[in-house]
Amino acid sequence: MQQFFVEELKAPWLDKKQRQQCLKVLRMRKGDRVRLVDSKGNGVIAEFTQDDLETMEIVESITWPEKKRKLRIIASMLRNERLEWMIQKACECGVDEIVLYSAQHGVVRDFGSREDRKLERLNLIAKEACEQSYRNIQVPVIKPIELNEIKSYMSDLNVFADIGEAPHFVECVNEDTTTITAFVGPEGGISTSERQQLFEM
């Protein structure tokens, strides 16, 4: 069943683009159903009452189990296709927030003058991935940050993968851990100064 994020559920309706997808791509008609989720994470199943899909009625509500932990990733910038794929898969795997990072050894450092348009596209990819995987909250993609800004995104548990001996991620999580931030380094590896600052956090 197709899921869409909508503004509100009291008088459910689809925007023009969503309705066109139902009509032209999914070939939906009267009696077909969709999942609708609002900005607060509430959801319903709604049924179209006309073939033109202009109106619908709520059939039942949807509930999600409460998540025990919130996961944020701070991900180093990648080239276009890889970055889009990473965001899509992160959303499908349950990540709750994606913060892009301008790594010192990163192949890509910023979006230049295209930042607003690029972030809009990446957030759309995240939204569609959340719809496809039946998430009840849209995952935000935050604009690239610098090393000195990482501290603002720390959690109960902060981890990063690196070479050498260190505890496994699973060994670091305990019952009191409710928020986790995972730092994902660049293709060129974590720099010495980045490593030092991450250890200090």
C-alpha positions in Angstrom: 0.0 0.0 0.0 1.4 3.4 -1.0 2.2 5.9 1.8 2.2 9.7 1.6 3.1 12.4 4.0 0.4 15.1 4.2 -0.2 18.3 6.1 -3.1 17.1 8.3 -5.5 14.1 8.7 -8.7 15.8 9.7 -9.7 16.4 6.1 -7.3 14.2 4.2 -6.3 15.1 0.7 -3.4 14.6 -1.7 -1.5 17.4 -3.4 -1.4 17.6 -7.2 1.8 15.6 -7.6 0.7 12.8 -5.2 -2.7 12.5 -6.9 -1.1 12.3 -10.3 1.2 9.5 -9.0 -1.9 7.6 -7.9 -3.7 8.2 -11.1 -1.0 7.9 -13.8 1.6 5.6 -12.1 -0.3 3.5 -9.6 -3.5 3.4 -11.7 -5.7 3.8 -8.6 -9.5 4.2 -8.7 -12.4 4.5 -6.3 -12.1 2.0 -3.5 -8.3 1.9 -3.5 -6.5 2.7 -0.3 -3.4 4.7 0.8 -1.6 5.3 4.0 -1.4 9.0 5.1 0.9 10.3 7.8 1.0 13.9 9.1 3.9 16.0 10.4 3.3 14.8 14.0 3.7 11.1 13.1 0.0 10.2 13.2 -1.3 7.9 10.5 -4.5 6.6 8.9 -5.5 4.4 6.1 -7.8 6.3 3.7 -10.0 5.1 0.8 -10.7 7.0 -2.4 -14.4 7.7 -2.8 -14.3 8.8 -6.5 -12.4 7.6 -9.6 -10.8 11.1 -10.0 -9.3 10.6 -6.5 -10.4 14.1 -5.4 -12.0 12.9 -2.2 -11.3 10.1 0.3 -12.5 8.9 3.7 -10.6 7.6 6.7 -11.0 3.8 7.2 -8.8 3.2 10.2 -5.9 4.6 12.2 -2.3 3.4 12.1 -0.1 3.0 15.1 3.7 2.5 15.3 5.7 0.9 18.2 7.6 3.5 20.1 11.3 3.6 19.2 13.6 2.8 22.1 16.5 4.8 20.7 17.0 7.7 18.3 19.9 7.4 15.8 21.6 10.3 14.1 24.4 9.9 11.6 26.9 12.6 10.8 28.0 11.5 7.3 30.9 12.8 5.2 29.9 14.2 1.8 30.0 11.8 -1.1 29.7 12.2 -4.9 26.1 12.7 -6.1 24.8 9.1 -6.8 26.5 7.6 -3.7 25.3 10.3 -1.4 21.7 9.9 -2.7 21.9 6.1 -2.3 23.4 6.5 1.2 20.5 8.8 2.3 17.9 6.5 0.9 19.3 3.4 2.6 19.9 5.2 5.9 16.2 6.2 6.0 15.1 2.7 5.1 17.3 1.3 7.9 15.8 3.4 10.6 18.1 6.5 11.0 16.3 9.4 12.5 18.4 12.3 11.3 21.2 12.8 8.7 23.7 15.6 9.2 26.1 16.1 6.3 29.8 16.8 7.1 32.5 18.6 5.2 35.4 16.2 6.0 39.1 17.3 5.8 39.9 14.4 3.5 36.6 14.3 1.7 36.4 14.2 -2.0 33.4 16.5 -1.9 33.5 19.5 0.5 30.4 21.5 -0.2 27.6 22.0 -2.8 28.7 25.5 -3.7 26.0 27.8 -5.1 23.7 24.8 -5.6 23.3 24.1 -1.8 19.6 25.1 -1.5 18.6 23.1 -4.5 20.7 20.1 -3.6 19.4 20.0 0.0 15.8 20.2 -1.4 16.5 17.2 -3.6 18.2 15.2 -0.8 15.3 15.9 1.6 12.9 14.7 -1.1 14.8 11.5 -1.5 14.7 11.0 2.3 11.0 11.7 2.3 10.2 9.2 -0.4 12.4 6.6 1.3 10.5 7.1 4.5 7.2 6.8 2.7 8.3 3.5 1.0 9.5 2.0 4.2 6.4 3.1 6.2 8.2 5.5 8.5 5.9 7.8 10.6 8.4 10.6 10.8 10.3 12.3 7.9 14.1 12.1 8.3 15.6 15.5 7.9 18.9 16.0 5.9 20.9 18.8 7.5 23.2 21.0 5.5 27.0 20.3 5.7 28.7 21.3 9.0 32.3 21.8 9.9 34.5 20.0 12.5 33.9 22.7 15.1 30.1 22.2 14.8 30.0 18.5 15.5 29.8 19.0 19.3 26.3 20.5 18.8 25.1 17.1 17.5 26.4 14.9 20.3 24.1 12.3 22.0 24.1 9.9 25.0 26.4 7.7 23.0 28.8 8.9 20.3 30.6 6.5 18.0 32.8 6.4 14.9 34.5 3.7 13.0 38.3 3.8 12.8 41.4 1.6 12.4 43.0 0.0 15.5 41.7 -1.6 18.6 38.5 -0.3 20.1 35.2 -1.6 21.6 32.6 -2.8 19.1 29.6 -0.5 18.7 27.2 -3.2 20.1 29.3 -3.3 23.3 28.8 0.4 23.9 25.0 0.4 24.0 23.3 -0.1 27.3 19.7 0.2 28.6 20.2 3.9 29.5 21.2 4.8 25.9 18.3 6.7 24.3 20.1 8.7 21.6 23.1 7.7 19.5 25.2 9.7 17.1 27.4 7.8 14.6 30.1 9.6 12.7 30.8 8.2 9.2 34.2 9.2 7.8 35.1 10.1 4.2 36.5 8.0 1.4 39.9 9.5 2.2 39.8 8.5 5.9 39.5 10.5 9.1 42.3 13.0 9.5 44.5 13.2 12.7 42.8 16.4 13.9 39.4 15.0 13.3 40.3 11.8 15.2 41.6 13.8 18.1 38.6 16.0 18.3 36.2 13.1 18.0 37.9 11.3 20.9 37.7 14.5 23.0 33.9 14.6 22.5 
